[in-house]
Amino acid sequence: MKLNYKRTFFVGLAFMSICAFWQVYDNAVSLILKNTFRVRDSYIGVVLALDNILALFMLPLFGNLSDKTRTRIGRRMPYILGGTAMALVCIVLMPLAERQHNLVLFFVGLGLVLIAMATYRSPAVALMPDVTPKPLRSQANAVINLMGAVGGMVMLVAMNIFPITGENPRYGTIFFIEGVIMAVCVAVLFWKIREPALVSERERIEAENGISDEDTGVVDAGGKMPEEVFRSLVFILASVFFWYFGYNAVTSSFSRYAEQELGGNFALVLLICTVAAIVSYIPVGFIAQRIGRKKTILIGILMLASAFCAGIFFRSVSPLVYIFFALAGMGWAFINVNSYPMVVELSKGSDVGKYTGYYYTVSMASQIFTPVLSNILMEYIGYRTLFPYATFFVLLSFVTMLLVKHGDAKPVAKRGLEALDADD
């Protein structure tokens, strides 16, 4: 059994479009609020948490809805197409409002775009496990995350070519490029991926290899999740909560942190981080297949924590900054490639969207609170609190991850596949 990389590449286009948007959201929206509308840092943190508040309710809702949807083009595709179309219509309002210095219009556009994005994020992510056999999902998720990183990198390159800092920020150009990327990605996805046929193919492959996506030890005779498996699910989700608490604090505030404390080009630093992640994604999928998802994640947590700890001592954008942010990108790849597959490993094929919703509910809940808390600390204590704060929460995720006992698939046997269980 081998992963179809070409197909997975096309499936990843949806995530690429999503990550292109979030790169602009984290950086451009933050700078617009601060420099155009003169919003205080603590209030910026509240605004940056709005998408996560919406997502807390909408991601599990639309994950569940897509599980139950049956159309000629599949379960997930209607949401991906509809959500992208709505986002593209609404996204033009934000640069228009910025040029007019119209804060009300800016928030109207921002709110509508966030709603649109939330309608299709869970279905877009759930498409990967829908069309990928369980043993190959870490490798597939590596490709998906690589595609997402490419989307973010393209926008970082665009922000280097068309700066959004300085006297004449090019916000309109950046939002236009973002819209083009989203439209092209989803159009190619719909052209190349025939969802119902690929789901049927995945089910056939699993049946031929003795894998049941509905009976893998994740439910007992009564149809409930066994207590020990449930505990692992809770600890996996707790780990997701804590590492996002640290990671998102840095990514959502680094443009302002670099401007205030380092005096350097934030986009280039984040670009180095993203490139390091891109280089790491595919090898990480193979590493996880060899040593297991849990061990790979633990290594990644230590890498990320080390990078953030080093960030405490940064005083300018020196070569060391690029080195440690490259380490952070690699660590995030080790974590991100394997965390989502560990969660859906504990699901059944009929409720992958629901478990995708659980994963994103937890990560979004974390990202609701951390921009607010970290920005309050930055405003009232100082910007230098950012990296100690991030280091603490990333290390906390290491503790909870040690307690996880399920979520690793068994290796593929030479004579077909052994029956999978969820044991580590």
Disulfide bonds with the S-S distance in Angstrom:
none
